[in-house]
Amino acid sequence: MSNTASPRIAIIGGGPGGLVLLNVLARRGIAATLYERDESPAARGQVGSCLDLHKGSGQDAIKGAGLYDEWLKASRAEGEERIVTDKTGVAIIHHRPAATGKPEIDRKILRQLLVDGAPTGSIKWGHTFVSAAPVGDAWEVSFADGSKVTADLVVGADGGRSRVRPLVSDAQIVHTGWTTVELAFDSRAQPDLAARLGSGTFFAIDEHKRIVAQFTGDARIHIGATFPAPESFVVPVDNAAAAKSLVLAQFEGWAPWLRDLIACAEDGTIHQRPLTILPVGHTWPHKKGVTLIGDAANLMSTFAAAGANIAMLAGLELGQALATASPGRWDEHVAQFEVKMCRIAGEAAAQSDKNMKEVLGDGGAQMFAARVKRNLLKLGIEPYVG
Ligand SMILES: Cc1cc2nc3c(=O)[nH]c(=O)nc-3n(C[C@H](O)[C@H](O)[C@H](O)COP(=O)(O)OP(=O)(O)OC[C@H]3O[C@@H](n4cnc5c(N)ncnc54)[C@H](O)[C@@H]3O)c2cc1C
């Protein structure tokens, strides 16, 4: 069956990368099945809160998935507001919304758009990939519930802790020395605090630490508090009071209202995400019938806001590579896709790594504000500096 014009395709993971791939293939009349461990699209909060899709990556991918108009309708231009402060909480830069062409979309809305765009029955929820073993020219894929399917091409779109990755690569994820704790609260319960944050993304950066606050369309505020911590550092997320006091201890001496962003988090909203990455420039020798996209292939730090955009671009590129393969040549196209995508993702990962080291290193808020300003000027927008 291998190398027929239409391989049986099993996509593992329904994050932005896997879902874009499924949609791109469907728009081109190619059947595929996506297996996702979540029980339903609403099963859990996605990491982070909203995303801006970049031209040349996320926006191209959503176009290729045939969902551009739906994405535009669901995006929020006001989400582009940017405020950067240091630990005093006084703005170094305050950019009010203008047409940067990069509106924000809530992650859960983006996921629902991509799920709704996929052919009926093409997503199998509640399927946790466990292993895949070669059977002739194909792969037998096993799931935690004991079910099995046979596929000619297995696509690992299962995120940073990918279980598909070991089929092609020995690379291990590396801890960067920082951890992020995510927390959230309803802005309507804290109007004074909410008013300080603008309506887009707020950054307070100092002392090698960062607090990010982002609104979602449902008026909730999502906080990401990042600070240096070893891999062994565990935040007791199930005990909100203990977790918050541990995080607050990292931000001693920061403006009281910045500390309140942590203190007023609601129970049940606290998650710890150690900042881990794959080695920058990760590649693997091509192996017939298995490939990787998104974080599974190129997990990078969040400091270029690029990971989801790159995952979506990889979904687009792989979908196009398969769609344009002449009969019997799909595996060659997958190999070419891997070379191209690893180069693009490698550049993004290097940029992200550099940004992380600058911002959490000695550069701090001043350097980050200067970068925000440069990026806006590149788009022809004069930011307001407060
Ligand atoms: C705090 C934070 C903020 C971020 N901000 C941004 C940003 O502003 N812009 C940006 O572009 N990127 C951002 N990123 C990065 C972005 O979230 C990721 O790069 C992106 O989600 C990767 O998409 P993916 O589809 O490769 O994987 P994921 O989104 O991780 O999706 C993987 C999917 O696979 C499923 N899965 C996992 N294991 C299995 C299994 N064994 N079997 C079946 N299914 C499985 C998971 O349930 C999940 O649905 C941020 C990340 C974090 C942590």
The ligand as an SDF file (V2000), in Angstrom:
LIG
                    3D

 53 58  0  0  0  0  0  0  0  0999 V2000
    2.0740   30.0230   27.6260 C   0  0  0  0  0  0  0  0  0  0  0  0
    2.2380   29.8520   26.1440 C   0  0  0  0  0  0  0  0  0  0  0  0
    2.0240   30.9330   25.2890 C   0  0  0  0  0  0  0  0  0  0  0  0
    2.1890   30.7800   23.9070 C   0  0  0  0  0  0  0  0  0  0  0  0
    1.9600   31.8540   23.0840 N   0  0  0  0  0  0  0  0  0  0  0  0
    2.0730   31.6960   21.7420 C   0  0  0  0  0  0  0  0  0  0  0  0
    1.7990   32.7860   20.8650 C   0  0  0  0  0  0  0  0  0  0  0  0
    1.4580   33.8930   21.2830 O   0  0  0  0  0  0  0  0  0  0  0  0
    1.9320   32.5770   19.5250 N   0  0  0  0  0  0  0  0  0  0  0  0
    2.3010   31.3680   19.0080 C   0  0  0  0  0  0  0  0  0  0  0  0
    2.3840   31.2230   17.7720 O   0  0  0  0  0  0  0  0  0  0  0  0
    2.5680   30.3160   19.8200 N   0  0  0  0  0  0  0  0  0  0  0  0
    2.4690   30.4440   21.1570 C   0  0  0  0  0  0  0  0  0  0  0  0
    2.7390   29.3990   21.9930 N   0  0  0  0  0  0  0  0  0  0  0  0
    3.1890   28.1250   21.3970 C   0  0  0  0  0  0  0  0  0  0  0  0
    2.0050   27.3080   20.9080 C   0  0  0  0  0  0  0  0  0  0  0  0
    1.0570   27.1130   21.9350 O   0  0  0  0  0  0  0  0  0  0  0  0
    2.4670   25.9400   20.4160 C   0  0  0  0  0  0  0  0  0  0  0  0
    3.5990   26.0910   19.6240 O   0  0  0  0  0  0  0  0  0  0  0  0
    1.3520   25.2850   19.6080 C   0  0  0  0  0  0  0  0  0  0  0  0
    0.2230   25.0270   20.4140 O   0  0  0  0  0  0  0  0  0  0  0  0
    1.8660   23.9990   18.9750 C   0  0  0  0  0  0  0  0  0  0  0  0
    0.8360   23.4070   18.2390 O   0  0  0  0  0  0  0  0  0  0  0  0
    0.8510   21.8560   17.9550 P   0  0  0  0  0  0  0  0  0  0  0  0
   -0.3750   21.6130   17.1450 O   0  0  0  0  0  0  0  0  0  0  0  0
    2.1560   21.4700   17.4070 O   0  0  0  0  0  0  0  0  0  0  0  0
    0.7750   21.1720   19.3840 O   0  0  0  0  0  0  0  0  0  0  0  0
   -0.2290   21.3570   20.5980 P   0  0  0  0  0  0  0  0  0  0  0  0
   -0.9480   22.6480   20.5400 O   0  0  0  0  0  0  0  0  0  0  0  0
    0.5620   21.0290   21.8210 O   0  0  0  0  0  0  0  0  0  0  0  0
   -1.3070   20.2210   20.3520 O   0  0  0  0  0  0  0  0  0  0  0  0
   -0.9750   18.8670   20.4980 C   0  0  0  0  0  0  0  0  0  0  0  0
   -2.2700   18.0820   20.6010 C   0  0  0  0  0  0  0  0  0  0  0  0
   -1.9400   16.7080   20.6520 O   0  0  0  0  0  0  0  0  0  0  0  0
   -2.7010   16.0810   21.6530 C   0  0  0  0  0  0  0  0  0  0  0  0
   -1.9430   14.9280   22.1150 N   0  0  0  0  0  0  0  0  0  0  0  0
   -0.8200   14.9370   22.8810 C   0  0  0  0  0  0  0  0  0  0  0  0
   -0.4010   13.6800   23.0920 N   0  0  0  0  0  0  0  0  0  0  0  0
   -1.2650   12.8780   22.4530 C   0  0  0  0  0  0  0  0  0  0  0  0
   -1.3520   11.4680   22.3050 C   0  0  0  0  0  0  0  0  0  0  0  0
   -0.4670   10.6430   22.8750 N   0  0  0  0  0  0  0  0  0  0  0  0
   -2.3710   10.9530   21.5660 N   0  0  0  0  0  0  0  0  0  0  0  0
   -3.2910   11.7780   20.9770 C   0  0  0  0  0  0  0  0  0  0  0  0
   -3.2600   13.1280   21.0930 N   0  0  0  0  0  0  0  0  0  0  0  0
   -2.2520   13.6640   21.8170 C   0  0  0  0  0  0  0  0  0  0  0  0
   -2.8980   17.1500   22.7090 C   0  0  0  0  0  0  0  0  0  0  0  0
   -4.0240   16.8750   23.5150 O   0  0  0  0  0  0  0  0  0  0  0  0
   -3.0590   18.3940   21.8560 C   0  0  0  0  0  0  0  0  0  0  0  0
   -4.4090   18.6450   21.5040 O   0  0  0  0  0  0  0  0  0  0  0  0
    2.5830   29.5270   23.3760 C   0  0  0  0  0  0  0  0  0  0  0  0
    2.7970   28.4470   24.2240 C   0  0  0  0  0  0  0  0  0  0  0  0
    2.6310   28.5990   25.5950 C   0  0  0  0  0  0  0  0  0  0  0  0
    2.8960   27.4310   26.5050 C   0  0  0  0  0  0  0  0  0  0  0  0
  1  2  1  0
  2  3  1  0
  2 52  2  0
  3  4  2  0
  4  5  1  0
  4 50  1  0
  5  6  2  0
  6  7  1  0
  6 13  1  0
  7  8  2  0
  7  9  1  0
  9 10  1  0
 10 11  2  0
 10 12  1  0
 12 13  2  0
 13 14  1  0
 14 15  1  0
 14 50  1  0
 15 16  1  0
 16 17  1  0
 16 18  1  0
 18 19  1  0
 18 20  1  0
 20 21  1  0
 20 22  1  0
 22 23  1  0
 23 24  1  0
 24 25  2  0
 24 26  1  0
 24 27  1  0
 27 28  1  0
 28 29  2  0
 28 30  1  0
 28 31  1  0
 31 32  1  0
 32 33  1  0
 33 34  1  0
 33 48  1  0
 34 35  1  0
 35 36  1  0
 35 46  1  0
 36 37  1  0
 36 45  1  0
 37 38  2  0
 38 39  1  0
 39 40  1  0
 39 45  2  0
 40 41  1  0
 40 42  2  0
 42 43  1  0
 43 44  2  0
 44 45  1  0
 46 47  1  0
 46 48  1  0
 48 49  1  0
 50 51  2  0
 51 52  1  0
 52 53  1  0
M  END
$$$$
